[in-house]
Amino acid sequence: MTEGVSVALLGATTQAGESVRELLEEREFPLAALYFVEHEERAGGKLSFGGKNLAVQDAEKFDFSTVQIAIVVGDRTLAEQYAEVAATEEVVVVDCTGHSCGALDVPLVIPELNPEALANYRRRNIVAAPNSVSVAMLLALKPIHDSVGIKCVTVTACQAVSELGQPGMEELATQATSMFNLKPIESNVFAKQIAFNILPAVEVVDENGYAESERALVQAAQQILGDETIDVSPTLIWGPVFFGHSMSIDLELSGQLDANAAQKLLDVAPGVSVMNGAEPAQMPTAVTEAAGSDLVYVGRIRQPISGGERLSLWLVTDNVRRGVALNGVQIAEILVKEHLESGN
């Protein structure tokens, strides 16, 4: 659609919103108009885009009939309150907050892996994006599953505090400063001190010991890999890092695949960069490689010492830019190119 489409960005003032704005401009998204939308308490200011300062509008007063696509990031309550409102106006909502995940009539999409799922976007005019851990993990696992099959995934993901936006980042910074100045530590965003600490759960866990985001990861893995029999055992934790998730992943495979063969698969996987050197300095980290990047970095690809049809790997990614913003923008790009243009 050469003339462009009108887009509303809900959550525009959040960290994820900032990354979406950057990507829309960098990727020259075909815009006819762009509107920044927020909850009332965050509205009223201005944000720069394309050399102009655009007003941040109140979601409660915004006329969704003026746009064709609404990208929702950051604050889950924005999706809870306005996704259906926009969808009833025939706006295609790209929900990157996690609110719409799990709905059977809403396609769950990672553009590099299952763009065909977007064919069903008109069921409710809503498209869901998986959480940032799921996006990164599945970009690495899909080529392996397609090659030999995966029986079981055990993943421990250390999440960056920016997953909770500016409040999470400010709490880490404030606590670190307080520690250096020998002042008392206050925890308002996280359950316990996050500075120089690891927290064993990212949310309240259910009677079986799993958090909602961990269950969402299981559902996303089975749905996008197309195999409900895959056993996924996730542990999501908090680490004192501003940007970039880090994951240790162990796989039980359905067939033989050695480390060299796995690396060859990942070398050509979309959105993946392999750093599989033997020296620690040749291995990817959240801070030195992932932060600010659009790629998922994979290293330490190896088989267990005891052998068998198993594989282990290390993975890092920018949770905000790659895990949320880029996924949402890519979904919108496909909608414009392959669906909205034809009027479907």
Backbone hydrogen bonds, N-H to C=O, Kabsch-Sander energy under -0.5 kcal/mol:
donor,donor_aa,acceptor,acceptor_aa,energy
4,G,1,M,-1.5
5,V,30,P,-2.4
7,V,33,A,-2.6
8,A,69,I,-2.5
9,L,35,Y,-3.2
10,L,8,A,-0.7
10,L,71,I,-2.6
11,G,37,V,-2.1
12,A,9,L,-0.7
12,A,37,V,-1.3
14,T,11,G,-1.6
17,G,11,G,-0.5
18,E,14,T,-2.4
19,S,15,Q,-1.8
20,V,16,A,-2.3
21,R,17,G,-2.4
22,E,18,E,-2.1
23,L,19,S,-2.4
24,L,20,V,-2.7
25,E,21,R,-1.6
26,E,22,E,-2.9
27,R,23,L,-2.8
28,E,25,E,-1.0
29,F,24,L,-2.3
31,L,29,F,-1.6
32,A,5,V,-3.0
33,A,5,V,-1.2
35,Y,7,V,-2.6
36,F,55,A,-0.8
37,V,9,L,-2.6
37,V,35,Y,-0.5
38,E,57,Q,-2.6
42,R,39,H,-1.7
43,A,39,H,-0.9
43,A,40,E,-0.8
44,G,56,V,-2.8
47,L,54,L,-2.6
49,F,52,K,-2.9
52,K,49,F,-1.6
54,L,47,L,-3.4
54,L,52,K,-0.6
56,V,45,G,-2.7
57,Q,36,F,-3.3
57,Q,55,A,-0.7
59,A,38,E,-3.2
61,K,58,D,-1.1
62,F,58,D,-0.9
64,F,62,F,-1.0
66,T,63,D,-1.6
67,V,64,F,-1.7
68,Q,6,S,-2.5
69,I,6,S,-1.8
70,A,92,V,-2.5
71,I,8,A,-2.6
72,V,70,A,-0.6
72,V,94,V,-2.7
73,V,10,L,-2.5
73,V,71,I,-0.5
75,D,73,V,-1.3
76,R,74,G,-0.6
78,L,75,D,-1.5
79,A,75,D,-0.8
80,E,76,R,-2.2
81,Q,77,T,-2.2
82,Y,78,L,-2.4
83,A,79,A,-1.8
86,A,82,Y,-2.5
87,A,83,A,-2.5
88,T,84,E,-2.1
89,E,86,A,-1.3
90,E,87,A,-1.8
91,V,86,A,-1.8
92,V,68,Q,-2.7
93,V,91,V,-0.7
93,V,125,N,-2.9
94,V,70,A,-3.2
94,V,92,V,-0.5
95,D,93,V,-0.8
95,D,127,V,-3.0
96,C,72,V,-2.7
96,C,94,V,-0.8
101,C,98,G,-0.6
103,A,100,S,-1.6
106,V,103,A,-1.7
109,V,107,P,-0.6
109,V,128,A,-2.5
113,L,110,I,-2.4
114,N,110,I,-2.3
117,A,114,N,-1.9
118,L,115,P,-1.8
119,A,116,E,-1.7
120,N,117,A,-1.6
121,Y,118,L,-2.0
123,R,120,N,-1.7
124,R,121,Y,-0.6
125,N,121,Y,-1.3
126,I,121,Y,-0.6
127,V,93,V,-3.3
128,A,107,P,-2.9
129,A,95,D,-2.3
135,V,131,N,-2.2
136,A,132,S,-1.8
137,M,133,V,-2.6
138,L,134,S,-2.7
139,L,135,V,-1.7
140,A,136,A,-1.1
141,L,137,M,-2.0
142,K,138,L,-2.4
144,I,140,A,-0.5
145,H,141,L,-2.8
146,D,142,K,-2.7
147,S,143,P,-1.2
148,V,144,I,-2.5
149,G,144,I,-1.0
149,G,145,H,-0.7
151,K,252,E,-3.1
152,C,252,E,-1.7
153,V,231,D,-3.2
154,T,250,D,-2.7
155,V,153,V,-0.5
155,V,233,S,-1.9
156,T,248,S,-2.2
157,A,155,V,-0.5
157,A,235,T,-2.6
158,C,156,T,-0.5
158,C,246,S,-3.5
159,Q,157,A,-0.8
159,Q,237,I,-3.5
161,V,241,V,-2.7
162,S,242,F,-1.6
163,E,160,A,-1.7
164,L,161,V,-2.0
165,G,162,S,-2.2
168,G,164,L,-0.6
169,M,165,G,-1.7
170,E,166,Q,-2.9
171,E,167,P,-2.1
172,L,168,G,-1.8
173,A,169,M,-2.3
174,T,170,E,-2.8
175,Q,171,E,-2.6
176,A,172,L,-2.3
177,T,173,A,-2.2
178,S,174,T,-2.5
179,M,175,Q,-2.3
180,F,176,A,-2.0
181,N,177,T,-1.7
182,L,179,M,-1.4
183,K,178,S,-3.4
188,N,186,E,-0.5
197,N,194,I,-1.6
199,L,238,W,-2.0
202,V,236,L,-0.6
206,D,210,Y,-2.5
209,G,206,D,-2.1
212,E,204,V,-0.5
215,R,211,A,-2.0
216,A,212,E,-2.2
217,L,213,S,-1.5
218,V,214,E,-1.7
219,Q,215,R,-2.3
220,A,216,A,-2.5
221,A,217,L,-2.5
222,Q,218,V,-2.3
223,Q,219,Q,-2.2
224,I,220,A,-2.8
225,L,221,A,-2.0
227,D,222,Q,-2.0
230,I,227,D,-1.2
231,D,151,K,-2.7
232,V,230,I,-0.7
233,S,153,V,-3.4
233,S,231,D,-0.5
235,T,155,V,-2.2
237,I,157,A,-2.8
238,W,199,L,-2.0
239,G,159,Q,-2.4
241,V,239,G,-2.2
245,H,317,T,-2.2
246,S,158,C,-1.9
247,M,315,L,-3.1
248,S,156,T,-2.3
249,I,247,M,-0.5
249,I,313,L,-2.7
250,D,154,T,-2.8
251,L,311,L,-3.5
252,E,152,C,-2.4
253,L,251,L,-0.6
253,L,309,E,-3.1
254,S,149,G,-2.2
262,A,258,D,-2.4
263,Q,259,A,-2.3
264,K,260,N,-1.9
265,L,261,A,-1.7
266,L,262,A,-2.3
267,D,263,Q,-2.4
268,V,264,K,-0.8
268,V,265,L,-0.7
269,A,266,L,-0.9
272,V,269,A,-1.6
273,S,296,V,-2.8
275,M,298,V,-3.3
277,G,282,Q,-1.0
282,Q,279,E,-2.2
283,M,280,P,-1.6
289,E,285,T,-1.9
290,A,285,T,-1.8
291,A,286,A,-2.3
293,S,290,A,-2.7
296,V,271,G,-2.5
297,Y,295,L,-0.5
297,Y,316,V,-2.6
298,V,273,S,-2.5
299,G,314,W,-2.5
302,R,300,R,-0.5
302,R,312,S,-2.5
307,G,304,P,-1.9
310,R,308,G,-2.0
311,L,251,L,-2.0
312,S,302,R,-3.3
313,L,249,I,-2.3
314,W,299,G,-3.0
315,L,247,M,-2.3
316,V,297,Y,-2.3
317,T,245,H,-1.7
318,D,295,L,-0.5
319,N,317,T,-0.9
322,R,318,D,-1.3
323,G,318,D,-2.1
324,V,320,V,-0.9
325,A,320,V,-2.8
326,L,321,R,-3.3
327,N,322,R,-0.7
328,G,324,V,-2.1
329,V,325,A,-2.5
330,Q,326,L,-2.7
331,I,327,N,-1.9
332,A,328,G,-2.1
333,E,329,V,-2.4
334,I,330,Q,-2.1
335,L,331,I,-2.3
336,V,332,A,-2.3
337,K,333,E,-2.5
338,E,334,I,-3.0
339,H,334,I,-0.6
339,H,335,L,-1.6
340,L,335,L,-3.5
341,E,335,L,-0.5
341,E,336,V,-0.9
342,S,339,H,-0.5
343,G,339,H,-0.5
343,G,340,L,-1.0
344,N,339,H,-1.7
